[in-house]
Amino acid sequence: MVSVLALLLLAIRIGEVRGRYTMDEAMDYRMDLCRHSYDLENGMEALNAQMLDLAQRWSQMEAFDFIGSGPDFAAALYGQAKVYEAVGKYAMSVNTEEWLHLNFFLKNVEKIGTILISSRADEARSRTEEVLEYAVGYMKRPTLLITDTPVKIPNAEVEQVILPRPGYTYTALLSQFIPPALLTGYLAKLLGEEYGRGCKGVWSFAQNGNGVRLSKIIVK
């Protein structure tokens, strides 16, 4: 989060210095980041409780699909990584369109936790709604939508996490990762898993980050 926040602040400053917008506009961009954090803080207790409840219901899932498009895909990638690190289960991040060509065909759908990330800036929103209709309405997949703009799907009751809606769409990047982080953290706790397998057993070589930290630096 801090890395993304720093990048956004740097981008705002570069645009300001280059005269792409006024100083007042640049300050409003910055203030939107603050407003979003306050809104998020006010909703954290409910969000935390919702993710704990979901983790309890999803503790026996065998795999996870994280689906998103455009900027929202970043949170899908993050969710996949956290499943690996927190609980060591199978997971995949996939583009919304690609899901209907590949992951759609996986068997044992009742054991696949399916998470879609779709903000109001999602240019594939109509396709996202189709995925939700198929995944929930027809396939009965355990499914969660992470969004700042609720959706209604005909003949399908979709479980949703409603995040604060920022003034500027890019600000949403600062909160979309939080539901997957809470969910996987609670799953690890419920399943008695150590983060990163505790660097024990066949993972012992990775203690202290040695699996990547001690790699040779080769300059050609």
GROMACS elastic network, one bead per residue, 0.5 to 0.9 nm:
[ bonds ]
;  ai    aj funct       b0    kb
    1     4     6  0.52072   500
    1     5     6  0.60332   500
    1     6     6  0.85486   500
    1   173     6  0.83575   500
    1   174     6  0.58915   500
    1   175     6  0.81044   500
    1   177     6  0.83398   500
    2     6     6  0.60461   500
    2     7     6  0.85300   500
    2   174     6  0.85934   500
    3     6     6  0.51830   500
    3     7     6  0.62323   500
    3     8     6  0.87075   500
    4     7     6  0.50215   500
    4     8     6  0.61512   500
    4     9     6  0.86074   500
    4   173     6  0.76724   500
    4   174     6  0.70390   500
    5     8     6  0.51582   500
    5     9     6  0.61977   500
    5    10     6  0.85730   500
    5    33     6  0.82238   500
    5   171     6  0.88003   500
    5   173     6  0.88568   500
    5   174     6  0.70714   500
    6     9     6  0.51535   500
    6    10     6  0.61067   500
    6    11     6  0.86016   500
    7    10     6  0.50776   500
    7    11     6  0.61462   500
    7    12     6  0.86238   500
    8    11     6  0.50667   500
    8    12     6  0.61546   500
    8    13     6  0.86269   500
    8    30     6  0.87389   500
    8   170     6  0.84336   500
    8   171     6  0.83996   500
    9    12     6  0.50983   500
    9    13     6  0.62258   500
    9    14     6  0.86634   500
    9    29     6  0.87940   500
    9    30     6  0.70802   500
   10    13     6  0.51401   500
   10    14     6  0.61763   500
   10    15     6  0.86857   500
   11    14     6  0.51124   500
   11    15     6  0.62323   500
   11    16     6  0.85365   500
   12    15     6  0.52807   500
   12    16     6  0.61479   500
   12    17     6  0.87339   500
   12    26     6  0.62273   500
   12    27     6  0.87376   500
   12    29     6  0.73045   500
   12    30     6  0.76844   500
   13    17     6  0.61184   500
   13    18     6  0.85177   500
   13    26     6  0.73771   500
   14    17     6  0.52331   500
   14    18     6  0.61623   500
   14    19     6  0.86341   500
   14    20     6  0.87772   500
   15    18     6  0.51074   500
   15    19     6  0.62070   500
   15    20     6  0.52352   500
   15    21     6  0.67670   500
   15    26     6  0.80710   500
   16    19     6  0.51712   500
   16    20     6  0.60104   500
   16    21     6  0.58276   500
   16    22     6  0.65200   500
   16    23     6  0.63312   500
   16    25     6  0.85194   500
   16    26     6  0.61827   500
   17    20     6  0.77588   500
   17    21     6  0.87519   500
   17    23     6  0.88093   500
   18    21     6  0.81440   500
   19    22     6  0.66403   500
   19    23     6  0.85735   500
   21    24     6  0.82109   500
   21    25     6  0.61603   500
   21    26     6  0.67631   500
   22    25     6  0.51280   500
   22    26     6  0.62550   500
   22    27     6  0.86498   500
   23    27     6  0.61468   500
   23    28     6  0.86250   500
   24    27     6  0.50913   500
   24    28     6  0.62599   500
   24    29     6  0.87417   500
   25    28     6  0.50402   500
   25    29     6  0.63297   500
   25    30     6  0.87692   500
   26    29     6  0.50929   500
   26    30     6  0.64357   500
   26    31     6  0.86996   500
   27    30     6  0.50202   500
   27    31     6  0.60723   500
   27    32     6  0.85686   500
   28    32     6  0.60962   500
   28    33     6  0.88179   500
   29    32     6  0.52255   500
   29    33     6  0.68987   500
   29   167     6  0.84222   500
   29   168     6  0.73899   500
   29   171     6  0.87789   500
   30    33     6  0.53706   500
   30    34     6  0.68663   500
   30    35     6  0.89602   500
   31    35     6  0.61107   500
   31    36     6  0.84927   500
   32    36     6  0.59826   500
   32    37     6  0.85368   500
   32   166     6  0.67795   500
   32   167     6  0.61662   500
   32   168     6  0.70926   500
   32   171     6  0.72777   500
   33    36     6  0.52237   500
   33    37     6  0.63647   500
   33    38     6  0.88859   500
   33   166     6  0.80143   500
   33   167     6  0.88571   500
   33   168     6  0.88235   500
   33   171     6  0.61369   500
   33   174     6  0.82865   500
   34    37     6  0.51584   500
   34    38     6  0.63713   500
   34    39     6  0.87044   500
   35    38     6  0.51990   500
   35    39     6  0.62105   500
   35    40     6  0.85454   500
   35   166     6  0.77647   500
   35   167     6  0.87198   500
   36    39     6  0.50883   500
   36    40     6  0.60369   500
   36    41     6  0.85595   500
   36   164     6  0.67635   500
   36   165     6  0.76218   500
   36   166     6  0.57898   500
   36   167     6  0.82470   500
   36   171     6  0.73779   500
   36   172     6  0.81558   500
   36   174     6  0.84315   500
   36   175     6  0.84561   500
   37    41     6  0.60872   500
   37    42     6  0.86542   500
   37   164     6  0.89038   500
   37   174     6  0.83212   500
   37   175     6  0.83000   500
   38    41     6  0.50690   500
   38    42     6  0.62983   500
   38    43     6  0.87887   500
   39    42     6  0.52358   500
   39    43     6  0.65029   500
   39    44     6  0.87844   500
   39   163     6  0.88241   500
   39   164     6  0.60747   500
   39   165     6  0.86614   500
   39   166     6  0.88903   500
   40    43     6  0.51890   500
   40    44     6  0.60200   500
   40   163     6  0.73001   500
   40   164     6  0.61610   500
   40   175     6  0.75473   500
   41    44     6  0.51774   500
   41    45     6  0.80453   500
   42    45     6  0.74351   500
   42    46     6  0.87770   500
   43    46     6  0.57134   500
   43    47     6  0.62520   500
   43    48     6  0.86588   500
   43   163     6  0.81233   500
   43   164     6  0.80641   500
   44    48     6  0.58252   500
   44    49     6  0.84683   500
   45    48     6  0.51899   500
   45    49     6  0.63061   500
   45    50     6  0.86966   500
   46    49     6  0.51639   500
   46    50     6  0.61589   500
   46    51     6  0.87148   500
   47    50     6  0.50880   500
   47    51     6  0.62506   500
   47    52     6  0.86496   500
   47   161     6  0.74689   500
   47   162     6  0.85726   500
   47   163     6  0.85028   500
   47   179     6  0.74743   500
   47   182     6  0.88248   500
   48    51     6  0.52989   500
   48    52     6  0.62536   500
   48    53     6  0.86986   500
   48   179     6  0.80479   500
   48   182     6  0.69175   500
   48   183     6  0.87059   500
   49    52     6  0.51480   500
   49    53     6  0.62123   500
   49    54     6  0.86272   500
   50    53     6  0.51836   500
   50    54     6  0.62012   500
   50    55     6  0.86491   500
   50   161     6  0.80531   500
   51    55     6  0.60133   500
   51    56     6  0.85691   500
   51   161     6  0.88703   500
   51   179     6  0.66514   500
   51   180     6  0.83965   500
   51   182     6  0.61702   500
   51   183     6  0.52569   500
   51   184     6  0.89827   500
   51   186     6  0.77707   500
   52    55     6  0.50793   500
   52    56     6  0.62983   500
   52    57     6  0.87751   500
   52   182     6  0.75571   500
   52   183     6  0.66607   500
   52   186     6  0.61622   500
   52   187     6  0.83635   500
   53    56     6  0.52177   500
   53    57     6  0.64515   500
   53    58     6  0.86681   500
   54    57     6  0.50903   500
   54    58     6  0.59328   500
   54    59     6  0.82941   500
   54   183     6  0.72169   500
   55    59     6  0.55414   500
   55   182     6  0.87628   500
   55   183     6  0.56833   500
   55   184     6  0.75677   500
   55   185     6  0.88029   500
   55   186     6  0.60043   500
   55   187     6  0.54538   500
   55   190     6  0.79339   500
   56    59     6  0.54037   500
   56    60     6  0.86181   500
   56   186     6  0.81012   500
   56   187     6  0.74751   500
   56   190     6  0.74287   500
   57    60     6  0.77410   500
   57    61     6  0.88059   500
   58    61     6  0.54343   500
   58   111     6  0.84676   500
   58   113     6  0.70609   500
   58   142     6  0.81855   500
   58   187     6  0.79589   500
   59    62     6  0.87338   500
   59   186     6  0.89072   500
   59   187     6  0.59372   500
   59   188     6  0.88559   500
   59   190     6  0.71179   500
   59   191     6  0.71313   500
   60   111     6  0.73748   500
   60   191     6  0.88054   500
   61    64     6  0.74707   500
   61    89     6  0.87021   500
   61   110     6  0.80178   500
   61   112     6  0.58100   500
   61   113     6  0.62329   500
   62    89     6  0.65982   500
   62    90     6  0.68736   500
   62    91     6  0.88727   500
   62   111     6  0.53870   500
   62   112     6  0.61288   500
   62   113     6  0.79929   500
   63    83     6  0.89159   500
   63    89     6  0.60557   500
   63    91     6  0.54217   500
   63    92     6  0.83019   500
   63   111     6  0.65880   500
   63   113     6  0.63128   500
   63   114     6  0.86709   500
   64    79     6  0.89657   500
   64    80     6  0.76214   500
   64    83     6  0.78792   500
   64    89     6  0.79617   500
   64    90     6  0.64664   500
   64    92     6  0.64638   500
   64    93     6  0.85954   500
   64   111     6  0.83685   500
   64   112     6  0.51770   500
   64   114     6  0.57533   500
   64   115     6  0.75999   500
   65    76     6  0.84194   500
   65    79     6  0.88643   500
   65    80     6  0.76667   500
   65    90     6  0.88790   500
   65    91     6  0.58328   500
   65    92     6  0.51598   500
   65    93     6  0.60408   500
   65    94     6  0.73902   500
   65    99     6  0.89008   500
   65   103     6  0.78827   500
   65   112     6  0.68996   500
   65   113     6  0.62190   500
   65   115     6  0.60480   500
   65   116     6  0.81799   500
   66    73     6  0.84749   500
   66    75     6  0.82378   500
   66    77     6  0.73030   500
   66    78     6  0.88810   500
   66    79     6  0.65447   500
   66    80     6  0.65326   500
   66    91     6  0.76438   500
   66    92     6  0.61318   500
   66    94     6  0.62895   500
   66    95     6  0.86115   500
   66   113     6  0.84862   500
   66   114     6  0.61880   500
   66   116     6  0.58829   500
   66   117     6  0.76435   500
   67    72     6  0.85421   500
   67    73     6  0.68657   500
   67    75     6  0.87392   500
   67    76     6  0.56505   500
   67    77     6  0.86027   500
   67    92     6  0.84578   500
   67    93     6  0.58372   500
   67    94     6  0.50947   500
   67    95     6  0.57326   500
   67    96     6  0.55512   500
   67    99     6  0.73655   500
   67   114     6  0.77374   500
   67   115     6  0.61226   500
   67   117     6  0.61960   500
   67   118     6  0.86227   500
   67   128     6  0.87683   500
   68    71     6  0.80670   500
   68    72     6  0.52772   500
   68    74     6  0.78101   500
   68    75     6  0.76947   500
   68    76     6  0.59369   500
   68    77     6  0.88027   500
   68    93     6  0.78956   500
   68    94     6  0.67117   500
   68    95     6  0.53278   500
   68    96     6  0.52979   500
   68    97     6  0.88767   500
   68   115     6  0.87392   500
   68   116     6  0.59121   500
   68   117     6  0.51568   500
   68   118     6  0.63869   500
   68   122     6  0.84871   500
   68   124     6  0.87105   500
   68   128     6  0.80884   500
   69    72     6  0.53838   500
   69    74     6  0.84397   500
   69    76     6  0.87734   500
   69    94     6  0.84080   500
   69    95     6  0.54757   500
   69    96     6  0.58105   500
   69    97     6  0.82352   500
   69   117     6  0.79687   500
   69   118     6  0.75366   500
   69   122     6  0.67242   500
   69   123     6  0.77141   500
   69   124     6  0.65899   500
   69   125     6  0.87875   500
   69   128     6  0.87593   500
   70    73     6  0.56232   500
   70    74     6  0.79707   500
   70    95     6  0.84693   500
   70   121     6  0.86576   500
   70   122     6  0.68520   500
   70   123     6  0.75420   500
   70   124     6  0.82206   500
   71    74     6  0.58866   500
   71    75     6  0.81322   500
   71   119     6  0.89680   500
   71   121     6  0.83659   500
   71   122     6  0.78871   500
   71   170     6  0.79845   500
   71   173     6  0.75547   500
   72    75     6  0.57974   500
   72    76     6  0.70123   500
   72   117     6  0.58550   500
   72   118     6  0.60888   500
   72   119     6  0.68965   500
   72   121     6  0.85045   500
   72   122     6  0.71648   500
   72   172     6  0.86747   500
   72   173     6  0.74844   500
   72   176     6  0.77904   500
   73    77     6  0.63219   500
   73    78     6  0.86241   500
   73    93     6  0.79188   500
   73    94     6  0.78429   500
   73    95     6  0.69927   500
   73    96     6  0.87697   500
   73   117     6  0.72800   500
   73   118     6  0.86699   500
   74    77     6  0.51873   500
   74    78     6  0.62709   500
   74    79     6  0.87185   500
   74   173     6  0.81012   500
   74   176     6  0.87775   500
   74   177     6  0.83684   500
   75    79     6  0.60701   500
   75    80     6  0.86416   500
   75   117     6  0.70555   500
   75   173     6  0.78004   500
   75   176     6  0.59734   500
   75   177     6  0.51907   500
   75   178     6  0.88548   500
   75   180     6  0.80486   500
   76    79     6  0.51083   500
   76    80     6  0.63563   500
   76    81     6  0.87612   500
   76    92     6  0.84163   500
   76    93     6  0.54087   500
   76    94     6  0.74138   500
   76    95     6  0.87570   500
   76   115     6  0.80536   500
   76   116     6  0.76340   500
   76   117     6  0.68364   500
   76   177     6  0.82096   500
   76   180     6  0.86322   500
   77    80     6  0.52657   500
   77    81     6  0.63909   500
   77    82     6  0.88198   500
   77    92     6  0.79881   500
   77    93     6  0.53903   500
   77    94     6  0.81320   500
   78    81     6  0.51575   500
   78    82     6  0.62553   500
   78    83     6  0.88016   500
   78    93     6  0.84536   500
   78   177     6  0.67944   500
   78   180     6  0.78068   500
   78   181     6  0.84575   500
   79    82     6  0.51563   500
   79    83     6  0.63343   500
   79    84     6  0.88330   500
   79    91     6  0.84861   500
   79    92     6  0.86660   500
   79    93     6  0.76834   500
   79   115     6  0.88270   500
   79   177     6  0.72329   500
   79   179     6  0.88377   500
   79   180     6  0.53145   500
   79   181     6  0.71287   500
   79   184     6  0.81257   500
   80    83     6  0.53538   500
   80    84     6  0.65934   500
   80    85     6  0.88988   500
   80    90     6  0.85234   500
   80    91     6  0.54119   500
   80    92     6  0.56093   500
   80    93     6  0.57953   500
   80   180     6  0.87637   500
   81    84     6  0.52730   500
   81    85     6  0.62862   500
   81    86     6  0.85274   500
   81    91     6  0.80581   500
   81    92     6  0.86951   500
   81    93     6  0.88842   500
   82    85     6  0.50182   500
   82    86     6  0.56285   500
   82    87     6  0.79643   500
   82    88     6  0.87766   500
   82   180     6  0.75043   500
   82   181     6  0.68324   500
   82   184     6  0.63861   500
   82   185     6  0.83415   500
   83    86     6  0.53134   500
   83    87     6  0.55645   500
   83    88     6  0.61575   500
   83    89     6  0.62256   500
   83    90     6  0.75220   500
   83    91     6  0.65713   500
   83   180     6  0.85528   500
   83   181     6  0.89430   500
   83   184     6  0.59658   500
   83   185     6  0.88599   500
   83   187     6  0.89000   500
   83   188     6  0.89502   500
   84    87     6  0.59050   500
   84    89     6  0.58240   500
   84    90     6  0.70208   500
   84    91     6  0.71126   500
   84   196     6  0.78185   500
   85    88     6  0.58751   500
   85    89     6  0.86974   500
   85   184     6  0.88543   500
   85   194     6  0.88265   500
   85   195     6  0.58513   500
   85   197     6  0.75013   500
   86    89     6  0.85179   500
   86   184     6  0.60491   500
   86   185     6  0.64414   500
   86   187     6  0.76974   500
   86   188     6  0.55672   500
   86   189     6  0.89842   500
   86   193     6  0.69894   500
   86   194     6  0.69915   500
   86   196     6  0.62403   500
   86   197     6  0.78501   500
   87   184     6  0.72029   500
   87   185     6  0.84712   500
   87   187     6  0.69692   500
   87   188     6  0.53709   500
   87   191     6  0.77625   500
   87   192     6  0.88121   500
   87   193     6  0.58950   500
   87   194     6  0.75985   500
   87   195     6  0.71513   500
   87   196     6  0.79255   500
   87   197     6  0.78651   500
   88    91     6  0.88543   500
   88   193     6  0.84227   500
   88   195     6  0.87245   500
   88   196     6  0.76992   500
   88   197     6  0.74323   500
   91   112     6  0.89931   500
   92   103     6  0.88184   500
   94    97     6  0.83002   500
   94    98     6  0.63844   500
   94    99     6  0.60411   500
   94   103     6  0.81590   500
   95    98     6  0.50964   500
   95    99     6  0.61725   500
   96    99     6  0.53670   500
   96   100     6  0.72854   500
   96   116     6  0.82525   500
   96   124     6  0.75097   500
   96   127     6  0.69960   500
   96   128     6  0.63446   500
   96   131     6  0.75371   500
   97   100     6  0.57274   500
   97   101     6  0.71673   500
   97   124     6  0.82456   500
   97   127     6  0.69756   500
   97   128     6  0.82265   500
   97   131     6  0.85664   500
   98   101     6  0.50985   500
   98   102     6  0.61875   500
   98   103     6  0.77575   500
   98   104     6  0.88386   500
   99   102     6  0.53064   500
   99   103     6  0.50022   500
   99   104     6  0.57630   500
   99   105     6  0.89558   500
   99   131     6  0.80890   500
  100   103     6  0.66196   500
  100   104     6  0.51482   500
  100   105     6  0.81800   500
  100   131     6  0.73231   500
  101   104     6  0.63910   500
  101   105     6  0.78602   500
  102   105     6  0.60489   500
  102   106     6  0.78418   500
  103   106     6  0.55445   500
  104   107     6  0.87548   500
  104   135     6  0.82380   500
  106   109     6  0.67409   500
  106   112     6  0.88205   500
  107   110     6  0.85868   500
  107   111     6  0.88523   500
  107   112     6  0.88691   500
  108   111     6  0.57493   500
  108   112     6  0.71812   500
  109   112     6  0.52339   500
  109   113     6  0.82823   500
  109   139     6  0.72378   500
  109   140     6  0.75768   500
  109   141     6  0.55092   500
  109   142     6  0.79068   500
  110   113     6  0.78625   500
  110   139     6  0.84912   500
  110   140     6  0.70268   500
  110   141     6  0.53875   500
  110   142     6  0.63357   500
  111   141     6  0.78416   500
  111   142     6  0.76371   500
  112   141     6  0.68057   500
  112   142     6  0.67205   500
  112   143     6  0.85487   500
  113   141     6  0.71787   500
  113   142     6  0.53307   500
  113   143     6  0.60906   500
  113   144     6  0.79690   500
  114   135     6  0.82318   500
  114   141     6  0.68755   500
  114   142     6  0.60441   500
  114   144     6  0.62731   500
  114   145     6  0.85486   500
  115   142     6  0.85981   500
  115   143     6  0.57481   500
  115   145     6  0.58463   500
  115   146     6  0.73165   500
  115   180     6  0.87488   500
  116   128     6  0.77627   500
  116   131     6  0.88810   500
  116   132     6  0.82688   500
  116   143     6  0.77982   500
  116   144     6  0.63141   500
  116   146     6  0.60731   500
  116   147     6  0.83716   500
  117   122     6  0.88878   500
  117   128     6  0.87936   500
  117   144     6  0.86396   500
  117   145     6  0.59920   500
  117   147     6  0.61004   500
  117   176     6  0.75225   500
  118   121     6  0.77026   500
  118   122     6  0.56587   500
  118   124     6  0.84468   500
  118   125     6  0.69703   500
  118   128     6  0.73408   500
  118   145     6  0.72979   500
  118   146     6  0.62851   500
  118   147     6  0.51431   500
  118   148     6  0.77303   500
  118   149     6  0.81625   500
  119   122     6  0.53729   500
  119   125     6  0.83258   500
  119   146     6  0.77585   500
  119   148     6  0.54366   500
  119   149     6  0.64101   500
  119   165     6  0.85201   500
  119   169     6  0.79145   500
  119   172     6  0.73923   500
  119   176     6  0.87008   500
  120   123     6  0.81833   500
  120   125     6  0.79102   500
  120   147     6  0.75639   500
  120   148     6  0.64938   500
  120   149     6  0.58072   500
  120   165     6  0.83356   500
  120   169     6  0.73398   500
  121   124     6  0.87928   500
  121   125     6  0.82827   500
  121   169     6  0.59859   500
  121   170     6  0.83455   500
  122   125     6  0.52443   500
  122   126     6  0.89034   500
  122   128     6  0.86023   500
  123   126     6  0.79617   500
  123   127     6  0.88741   500
  124   127     6  0.52745   500
  124   128     6  0.61424   500
  124   129     6  0.87806   500
  125   129     6  0.62532   500
  125   130     6  0.86634   500
  126   129     6  0.51608   500
  126   130     6  0.64108   500
  126   131     6  0.88333   500
  127   131     6  0.62703   500
  127   132     6  0.86544   500
  128   131     6  0.50861   500
  128   132     6  0.62801   500
  128   133     6  0.86677   500
  129   132     6  0.50136   500
  129   133     6  0.61618   500
  129   134     6  0.86688   500
  129   151     6  0.76801   500
  129   152     6  0.84310   500
  129   153     6  0.69268   500
  130   133     6  0.50396   500
  130   134     6  0.62282   500
  130   135     6  0.84707   500
  130   153     6  0.84910   500
  131   134     6  0.51918   500
  131   135     6  0.58337   500
  131   136     6  0.82593   500
  132   135     6  0.51099   500
  132   136     6  0.57116   500
  132   137     6  0.74156   500
  132   143     6  0.79209   500
  132   144     6  0.89846   500
  132   145     6  0.82994   500
  132   153     6  0.73722   500
  132   156     6  0.81045   500
  132   158     6  0.74196   500
  133   136     6  0.55368   500
  133   137     6  0.50011   500
  133   138     6  0.69593   500
  133   139     6  0.88347   500
  133   153     6  0.61331   500
  133   154     6  0.73005   500
  133   155     6  0.78542   500
  133   156     6  0.63561   500
  133   158     6  0.86182   500
  134   137     6  0.54442   500
  134   138     6  0.50268   500
  134   139     6  0.61703   500
  134   140     6  0.82850   500
  134   141     6  0.89096   500
  134   156     6  0.89506   500
  135   138     6  0.60540   500
  135   140     6  0.60477   500
  135   141     6  0.54140   500
  135   142     6  0.81411   500
  135   143     6  0.72575   500
  136   139     6  0.57324   500
  136   141     6  0.55015   500
  136   142     6  0.72614   500
  136   143     6  0.66349   500
  136   155     6  0.89938   500
  136   156     6  0.60201   500
  136   157     6  0.74103   500
  136   158     6  0.69192   500
  137   140     6  0.60822   500
  137   141     6  0.85430   500
  137   153     6  0.84123   500
  137   154     6  0.81401   500
  137   155     6  0.61697   500
  137   157     6  0.77300   500
  137   158     6  0.87624   500
  138   141     6  0.83733   500
  138   156     6  0.84797   500
  140   143     6  0.82084   500
  142   159     6  0.89905   500
  143   158     6  0.71259   500
  143   159     6  0.67469   500
  143   160     6  0.87012   500
  144   158     6  0.69116   500
  144   159     6  0.51910   500
  144   160     6  0.56082   500
  144   161     6  0.73616   500
  145   150     6  0.87194   500
  145   151     6  0.89772   500
  145   158     6  0.72252   500
  145   159     6  0.63184   500
  145   161     6  0.61316   500
  145   162     6  0.83860   500
  146   150     6  0.89384   500
  146   159     6  0.89258   500
  146   160     6  0.59147   500
  146   162     6  0.64171   500
  146   163     6  0.73158   500
  146   176     6  0.72310   500
  146   179     6  0.76429   500
  147   150     6  0.65256   500
  147   151     6  0.87218   500
  147   160     6  0.72043   500
  147   161     6  0.61976   500
  147   162     6  0.53382   500
  147   163     6  0.59573   500
  147   164     6  0.86549   500
  147   165     6  0.86502   500
  147   176     6  0.78918   500
  148   161     6  0.80158   500
  148   162     6  0.51962   500
  148   164     6  0.58278   500
  148   165     6  0.50638   500
  148   166     6  0.82790   500
  148   172     6  0.81769   500
  149   162     6  0.70130   500
  149   163     6  0.81740   500
  149   164     6  0.89249   500
  149   165     6  0.73778   500
  150   160     6  0.73273   500
  150   161     6  0.85336   500
  150   162     6  0.67697   500
  151   158     6  0.81864   500
  151   160     6  0.85308   500
  152   156     6  0.80133   500
  152   157     6  0.78877   500
  152   158     6  0.76524   500
  153   156     6  0.54352   500
  153   157     6  0.70230   500
  153   158     6  0.72744   500
  154   157     6  0.82013   500
  161   179     6  0.78191   500
  162   165     6  0.85110   500
  163   172     6  0.84793   500
  163   175     6  0.73520   500
  163   176     6  0.76497   500
  164   172     6  0.81578   500
  164   175     6  0.83174   500
  165   168     6  0.85613   500
  165   169     6  0.82809   500
  165   171     6  0.88411   500
  165   172     6  0.73334   500
  166   169     6  0.63771   500
  166   170     6  0.83121   500
  166   171     6  0.60953   500
  166   172     6  0.63289   500
  167   170     6  0.89638   500
  167   171     6  0.76723   500
  168   171     6  0.57705   500
  168   172     6  0.77916   500
  169   172     6  0.58033   500
  169   173     6  0.81695   500
  170   173     6  0.58665   500
  170   174     6  0.82750   500
  171   174     6  0.58912   500
  171   175     6  0.79890   500
  172   175     6  0.56811   500
  172   176     6  0.63030   500
  173   176     6  0.56423   500
  173   177     6  0.75115   500
  174   177     6  0.72110   500
  174   178     6  0.83685   500
  175   178     6  0.56032   500
  175   179     6  0.81700   500
  176   179     6  0.67965   500
  176   180     6  0.80759   500
  177   180     6  0.57510   500
  177   181     6  0.62495   500
  177   182     6  0.88739   500
  178   181     6  0.50070   500
  178   182     6  0.61536   500
  178   183     6  0.85099   500
  179   182     6  0.52144   500
  179   183     6  0.59971   500
  179   184     6  0.85821   500
  180   183     6  0.50161   500
  180   184     6  0.60128   500
  180   185     6  0.83084   500
  181   184     6  0.54951   500
  181   185     6  0.60447   500
  181   186     6  0.86228   500
  182   185     6  0.51111   500
  182   186     6  0.61390   500
  182   187     6  0.85337   500
  183   186     6  0.53217   500
  183   187     6  0.61565   500
  183   188     6  0.87237   500
  184   188     6  0.61498   500
  184   189     6  0.86260   500
  185   188     6  0.52300   500
  185   189     6  0.64220   500
  185   190     6  0.87846   500
  185   195     6  0.88484   500
  186   189     6  0.50006   500
  186   190     6  0.60806   500
  186   191     6  0.84804   500
  187   190     6  0.51252   500
  187   191     6  0.59976   500
  187   192     6  0.83341   500
  187   193     6  0.81825   500
  188   191     6  0.52269   500
  188   192     6  0.58475   500
  188   194     6  0.69182   500
  188   195     6  0.74474   500
  189   192     6  0.51778   500
  189   193     6  0.63551   500
  189   194     6  0.82093   500
  190   193     6  0.78405   500
  193   196     6  0.86162   500
  193   197     6  0.69359   500
  193   198     6  0.82906   500
  194   197     6  0.50746   500
  194   198     6  0.50241   500
  194   199     6  0.86566   500
  195   198     6  0.56304   500
  195   199     6  0.83973   500
  196   199     6  0.61725   500
  196   200     6  0.88881   500
  196   203     6  0.83195   500
  197   200     6  0.63058   500
  197   201     6  0.84593   500
  197   203     6  0.69770   500
  197   204     6  0.89427   500
  198   201     6  0.86970   500
  198   203     6  0.78351   500
  198   204     6  0.80820   500
  198   207     6  0.81865   500
  199   202     6  0.79034   500
  199   205     6  0.71594   500
  199   206     6  0.57837   500
  199   207     6  0.52408   500
  199   208     6  0.83276   500
  199   209     6  0.89834   500
  200   203     6  0.51680   500
  200   205     6  0.81897   500
  200   206     6  0.84906   500
  200   207     6  0.79302   500
  201   204     6  0.54002   500
  201   205     6  0.86766   500
  202   205     6  0.74212   500
  203   206     6  0.57523   500
  203   207     6  0.76833   500
  204   207     6  0.56006   500
  205   208     6  0.87808   500
  205   209     6  0.84916   500
  205   210     6  0.66180   500
  205   211     6  0.62921   500
  206   209     6  0.51924   500
  206   212     6  0.77279   500
  206   213     6  0.89955   500
  207   210     6  0.57815   500
  207   211     6  0.75282   500
  208   211     6  0.82940   500
  208   213     6  0.82148   500
  209   212     6  0.59548   500
  209   213     6  0.55760   500
  209   214     6  0.80386   500
  210   214     6  0.52884   500
  210   215     6  0.78801   500
  211   214     6  0.66135   500
  211   215     6  0.72989   500
  212   215     6  0.55348   500
  213   216     6  0.87673   500
  214   217     6  0.88628   500
